[in-house]
Amino acid sequence: MNFSGVIVSSIAYRFLYVVINVFITLLLTRLMTVDGYGILSLMIANAAIFNLVSCLGSESGITYHYASDSLPRKKIFTIICFVVLFQLAVFTTSEVIYKIITGNYWLITGHDIQFFLWGMVYLFSVTLTDKYTAFFYGSHWYGSFNKIMATGSLVSLVVFAGLYFFVRAHDVFFYLRLFILTSFFQAVLLSVFFHFNQHQSILFSSVQKGDWKKFFSYSFVVFVTNIIQFLAYRVDYWLVAFYKGEEALGLYSLAVKLNQLFWILPLLFAGIIFPQTADNKIVNYELRVTALVRITVAILLVIELAALAIARPIIPYVFGEAYERSIVPFIYLLPGYFLLSINILLAAYYAGKKQLHVNLIGSAMCFLIVLFLDLFLIPRYGINGAAMASTVAYSVSGIYFVWRFTEFNRSKISDLLLLKSQDVAQIRIFVKQLFIA
């Protein structure tokens, strides 16, 4: 399949995946109430940060070394198996220590052993999904990955829809367990498809000291950068929960989740840009990067202006009157998420070019700004202050990445951001192929 065909196929299935997850979110906000949805959001955020800290940047290492063929693939798989075992061991140790100190487990708050076991299942699901996402993208199997993710989400939607229309439980932990099981199903689906349908056997190979060093010399910088960037994205969750409580977190997390829908194209394109840039056999990748940035900026500008116009009537109508206070933070977050979408694309380019210091500086800048502003604004203005802080930090970070790219390539900002006639022609090709498909 040619490059435009890959883009179109990926967009179609990713769009389907996102639509399905919007409906899942809608069902969960109604099934779990505002407080329950806040607990779920905190569990997801906690598992994500733990995975980031304990994985040592291995997901990016998989994609880079798989795409560039700089390490034998059997050795990469062996290294990753050790990384997963390491993550589970660290999780078990940290949960035992936390339980001794506080009397409860951390990932899912509770004192019974079942909270620990369900937490481990969820963490395993998260780390397995992330690892196989990297395997798929490093192999340039973008379309297959998005098809599987859409299929898994469709199964989850059927499960939660059945509960919503036919069985109403009142136990929040029941929905947490079901959410964990659907996440586990998705992870297993990815791994099974990768190994059996793509003829990639589960084979191990001896790993020498030099192999470990080569793998983690790239992954370590990515690991530090990812942690800082994730903290920049999620420190507001913890501070909102600390200062304003779980109900405020539920309201704010919905505003954030809705804004993250605007990352569909940037994250999709970033997943393609990274291995394309890392693969030395692919030429003209810089032209593809700038074209994808321009197309993304144009599309997001139109979509976000439309979202700004319809947010006030749509959010309470779709999610319920209880979420009316999510409207203002949603609007405040729009400019920041728009500029950060450019950041996502250019960060993937720099990762493929091994210019990792650019991503590290941009992430550190974003985190320090958002932390300072959150501490000042959240106690005073609540979730609206959190949204304002994020928008300022994301905007500064996005501007920094644009400046570095233009300096690095000796190009004009207009060449990166303003739509060109050939981009319009390419969009028409995408649309035509999409409807033909």
C-alpha positions in Angstrom: 0.0 0.0 0.0 1.3 3.5 -0.9 1.9 6.2 1.7 -1.4 8.0 1.1 -3.2 4.6 1.2 -1.6 3.9 4.6 -2.7 7.3 5.9 -6.3 6.9 4.7 -6.7 3.4 6.1 -5.2 4.5 9.4 -7.5 7.6 9.6 -10.6 5.5 8.9 -10.0 2.9 11.6 -8.6 5.4 14.1 -11.7 7.6 13.6 -13.9 4.5 14.2 -11.9 3.7 17.3 -12.2 7.2 18.7 -16.0 7.4 18.0 -16.5 4.0 19.8 -14.4 5.3 22.8 -16.5 8.5 22.9 -19.6 6.3 23.4 -17.8 4.2 26.0 -16.9 7.4 27.9 -20.5 8.6 27.6 -21.7 5.3 29.1 -19.2 5.3 31.9 -19.9 8.9 32.9 -23.6 7.9 33.3 -23.0 4.4 34.9 -20.4 5.5 37.4 -21.6 9.1 38.4 -19.2 12.0 38.6 -17.3 10.7 41.7 -16.9 7.2 40.2 -15.7 8.6 36.9 -13.1 10.6 38.9 -11.9 7.4 40.6 -11.6 5.7 37.2 -9.7 8.6 35.7 -7.3 8.7 38.6 -6.6 4.9 38.3 -5.9 5.4 34.6 -3.6 8.3 35.3 -1.8 6.4 38.1 -1.2 3.3 35.9 0.0 5.4 33.0 2.6 7.2 35.1 3.7 4.0 36.8 4.1 2.4 33.3 6.1 5.3 32.1 8.4 5.3 35.1 9.0 1.5 35.1 9.2 0.8 31.4 12.5 2.8 31.1 11.5 4.2 27.7 11.3 0.8 26.1 8.3 1.5 23.9 10.2 4.1 21.9 13.3 1.8 21.9 11.1 -0.9 20.3 9.9 1.4 17.5 13.2 3.0 16.8 15.3 -0.2 16.7 12.6 -2.2 14.9 12.2 0.4 12.2 16.0 1.1 11.8 17.0 -2.6 12.1 19.8 -1.6 14.5 19.2 -4.6 16.7 18.0 -8.2 15.8 14.3 -8.5 16.4 14.6 -11.6 18.6 16.9 -9.7 20.9 14.5 -6.8 21.1 11.7 -9.2 22.1 13.9 -10.8 24.7 14.8 -7.4 26.3 11.1 -6.4 26.4 10.1 -9.6 28.2 12.6 -8.8 30.9 11.3 -5.2 31.0 7.7 -6.4 31.6 8.8 -8.8 34.4 10.8 -5.9 35.9 7.7 -3.7 35.8 5.5 -6.3 37.5 8.1 -6.9 40.2 8.5 -3.2 40.9 4.7 -2.8 41.0 4.4 -5.7 43.5 7.1 -4.3 45.8 5.7 -0.7 45.7 2.2 -1.9 46.5 3.3 -4.0 49.4 5.3 -1.1 50.9 2.4 1.4 50.3 0.0 -1.1 52.0 2.3 -1.4 55.0 2.6 2.4 55.4 -1.0 3.4 54.6 -3.1 0.3 55.1 -4.4 0.5 51.5 -3.2 -0.3 48.1 -2.2 2.5 45.7 -3.4 1.9 42.2 -6.9 1.0 43.3 -7.6 2.3 46.8 -8.6 -0.5 49.2 -7.2 -2.8 51.8 -8.4 -6.2 50.4 -6.0 -8.3 48.3 -8.4 -8.2 45.4 -7.5 -4.5 44.9 -3.9 -5.4 44.5 -4.6 -8.3 42.1 -7.0 -6.2 39.9 -4.4 -3.4 39.9 -1.8 -5.8 38.6 -4.1 -7.1 35.8 -4.7 -3.5 34.7 -1.0 -2.5 34.8 -0.1 -5.6 32.8 -2.8 -4.7 30.3 -1.5 -1.2 29.9 2.2 -2.2 29.5 1.3 -5.0 27.1 -0.7 -2.7 24.9 2.0 -0.1 24.8 4.7 -2.6 24.0 2.7 -4.2 21.1 1.7 -0.8 19.8 5.4 -0.1 19.5 6.0 -3.5 17.7 3.2 -2.7 15.2 4.5 0.8 14.4 8.1 -0.3 14.2 7.0 -2.9 11.6 5.0 -0.2 9.7 1.8 -2.1 10.3 -0.2 1.0 11.0 -3.5 -0.1 9.4 -3.5 -3.5 11.1 -2.9 -1.9 14.5 -5.8 0.5 14.1 -8.2 -2.3 12.9 -7.4 -4.3 16.0 -7.9 -1.4 18.4 -11.2 -0.6 16.8 -12.3 -4.2 17.1 -11.4 -4.4 20.7 -13.1 -1.2 21.5 -16.3 -2.3 19.8 -16.4 -5.4 22.0 -16.0 -3.1 25.1 -18.8 -0.8 23.8 -21.2 -3.8 23.4 -20.4 -4.9 27.0 -21.0 -1.4 28.6 -24.0 -0.7 26.4 -25.5 -4.0 27.6 -25.0 -2.9 31.2 -26.4 0.5 30.6 -29.6 -0.6 28.9 -30.3 -3.9 30.6 -28.3 -4.2 33.9 -27.7 -1.3 36.2 -25.2 -2.0 39.1 -24.5 0.5 41.8 -21.1 -0.7 42.8 -18.3 1.5 41.3 -15.7 -1.3 41.8 -17.9 -3.5 39.5 -17.4 -1.1 36.6 -13.7 -0.7 37.5 -13.2 -4.5 37.2 -15.1 -4.6 33.9 -13.1 -1.8 32.5 -9.9 -3.7 33.5 -11.1 -6.9 31.9 -11.9 -5.1 28.6 -8.5 -3.5 28.7 -6.9 -6.9 29.2 -8.9 -8.3 26.3 -7.6 -5.5 24.0 -4.0 -6.2 25.0 -4.3 -10.0 24.4 -5.9 -9.3 21.0 -3.0 -7.1 20.0 -0.4 -9.6 21.0 -2.1 -12.7 19.5 -2.6 -10.9 16.2 0.9 -9.7 16.0 2.5 -13.1 16.6 0.1 -15.4 14.7 -1.4 -13.3 11.9 1.9 -11.5 11.1 4.0 -14.7 11.4 6.1 -13.3 14.2 6.9 -16.3 16.5 7.6 -15.8 20.2 11.3 -16.6 20.0 14.0 -15.6 22.4 17.7 -14.9 21.7 20.7 -14.4 24.0 21.3 -10.8 24.8 24.8 -9.5 25.3 25.9 -6.5 27.4 26.4 -4.4 24.3 22.8 -5.1 23.1 21.4 -3.9 26.4 23.6 -0.8 26.2 22.6 0.0 22.6 18.9 -0.5 23.4 18.8 1.6 26.5 21.2 4.3 25.3 18.3 5.5 23.1 15.5 4.6 25.5 16.9 6.3 28.6 16.6 9.9 27.2 13.2 9.1 25.9 12.3 7.6 29.3 13.2 10.8 31.1 11.4 13.0 28.5 8.2 10.9 28.6 8.1 11.1 32.4 8.4 14.9 32.4 5.9 15.2 29.6 3.4 12.9 31.3 3.7 14.9 34.5 3.0 18.0 32.5 -0.1 16.4 31.2 -1.3 14.9 34.5 0.0 16.9 37.4 -3.2 18.9 37.2 -5.2 15.7 37.9 -3.5 15.1 41.2 -3.6 18.8 42.2 -7.3 19.2 41.3 -8.0 16.0 43.4 -5.9 17.3 46.3 -7.4 20.8 46.4 -10.9 20.4 45.1 -11.8 16.7 45.5 -13.0 13.8 43.3 -16.1 15.5 42.0 -14.0 18.4 40.6 -11.6 15.8 39.1 -14.5 14.0 37.4 -15.6 17.3 35.9 -12.1 18.3 34.8 -11.2 14.9 33.5 -14.1 15.0 31.1 -13.0 18.4 29.7 -9.5 17.0 29.2 -10.7 13.8 27.6 -12.9 15.8 25.2 -9.9 18.0 24.2 -7.8 14.9 23.7 -10.1 14.0 20.9 -8.3 16.7 18.9 -5.1 14.6 19.2 -6.5 11.9 17.0 -4.7 13.0 13.8 -1.5 14.3 15.6 -1.0 11.0 17.5 -1.9 9.0 14.4 0.5 10.9 12.2 3.2 11.0 14.9 3.1 7.2 15.1 3.8 7.1 11.4 6.4 9.9 11.3 8.6 8.4 14.0 9.4 5.0 12.3 9.4 6.7 8.9 12.1 9.1 10.1 14.1 6.4 11.8 14.0 4.1 8.8 17.1 5.0 6.8 15.7 3.4 3.7 12.9 5.9 3.4 13.6 9.1 1.5 11.9 12.5 1.4 10.5 12.0 4.9 11.0 15.7 5.8 8.6 16.7 3.0 6.1 14.3 4.4 6.5 15.7 7.9 5.9 19.3 6.9 2.9 18.3 4.8 1.4 16.3 7.6 1.9 19.3 10.0 0.2 21.7 7.6 -2.7 19.4 7.0 -3.2 18.7 10.7 -3.1 22.5 11.6 -5.7 23.3 8.9 -8.1 20.5 9.9 -7.7 21.1 13.7 -8.4 24.8 13.3 -11.7 24.2 11.6 -12.7 21.5 14.1 -11.8 23.4 17.2 -13.7 26.5 16.0 -16.7 24.3 15.5 -16.2 22.8 18.9 -16.0 26.3 20.5 -19.4 27.2 18.9 -21.3 24.1 20.0 -19.6 23.2 23.4 -22.2 25.0 25.7 -25.3 23.2 24.4 -23.7 19.9 23.5 -21.8 18.9 26.7 -24.6 19.0 29.2 -27.0 17.5 26.7 -24.8 14.5 25.9 -23.2 13.9 29.3 -25.9 15.2 31.6 -26.5 18.4 33.5 -24.0 17.3 36.2 -21.2 18.0 33.7 -22.2 21.6 32.9 -19.2 22.9 34.8 -16.9 21.0 32.4 -17.8 23.5 29.7 -15.6 26.4 30.7 -12.4 24.3 31.3 -13.0 22.6 28.0 -13.1 26.0 26.2 -10.0 27.2 28.1 -8.1 24.1 27.1 -8.7 24.5 23.3 -5.8 26.8 22.4 -3.3 24.8 24.3 -4.3 21.5 22.8 -4.2 23.1 19.3 -0.6 24.2 19.7 0.4 21.0 21.5 -0.8 19.0 18.5 2.1 20.6 16.5 4.4 19.6 19.4 3.4 16.0 19.1 4.2 15.8 15.4 7.5 17.5 15.6 8.6 15.5 18.7 8.1 12.3 16.7 10.3 13.8 14.0 13.1 14.6 16.4 12.8 11.2 18.0 13.4 9.6 14.6 16.3 11.9 14.0 17.8 11.1 17.4 17.7 14.8 18.3 16.2 13.8 21.7 17.6 16.8 23.6 15.0 19.0 21.8 12.1 16.9 23.1 13.7 16.9 26.6 14.0 20.7 26.8 10.5 21.2 25.4 9.0 18.8 27.9 10.9 20.2 30.9 9.8 23.7 29.9 6.1 22.6 29.7 6.2 20.8 33.0 7.8 23.6 35.0 5.3 26.2 33.6 2.2 24.0 34.2 3.3 23.1 37.7 4.0 26.7 38.8 0.7 27.9 37.3 -1.3 25.0 38.7 -0.1 25.6 42.2 -1.1 29.3 41.9 -4.3 28.9 40.0 -6.0 25.7 41.1 -6.5 26.8 44.8 -8.0 30.1 43.6 -9.9 29.2 40.5 -10.4 25.4 40.7 -10.7 23.4 37.4 -10.9 26.6 35.4 -7.5 27.6 36.8 -6.1 24.2 35.9 -7.3 24.6 32.3 -5.7 28.1 32.0 -2.4 26.8 33.4 -2.3 23.9 30.9 -3.1 26.1 27.9 -0.3 28.5 28.7 2.2 25.7 29.2 1.1 23.8 26.1 1.2 26.9 24.0 4.7 27.9 25.1 5.9 24.3 24.4 4.3 24.3 21.0 5.8 27.6 20.0 9.3 26.3 21.1 9.0 23.2 18.9 8.0 25.3 15.9 10.9 27.6 16.4 13.4 24.7 16.8 12.1 23.0 13.6 12.4 26.2 11.5 15.9 26.9 12.9 17.0 23.3 12.3 15.8 23.1 8.7 16.4 26.8 7.9 12.8 27.2 6.8 10.0 29.8 7.4 7.2 29.3 9.8 4.7 29.7 7.0 6.3 26.7 5.2 5.5 24.6 8.2 2.0 25.9 9.3 0.2 27.5 6.3 -1.7 25.2 3.9 -0.3 25.0 0.4 -2.0 24.1 -2.9 -0.4 20.7 -3.0 -1.7 20.0 0.5 -5.3 20.7 -0.7 -4.8 18.3 -3.6 -3.5 15.7 -1.1 -6.5 16.2 1.2 -8.8 15.6 -1.9 -6.9 12.4 -2.6 -7.3 11.3 1.0 -11.0 12.0 1.0 -11.5 10.2 -2.4 -9.6 7.1 -1.2 -11.5 7.2 2.1 -14.9 7.0 0.4 -13.7 4.4 -2.1 -12.4 2.3 0.8 
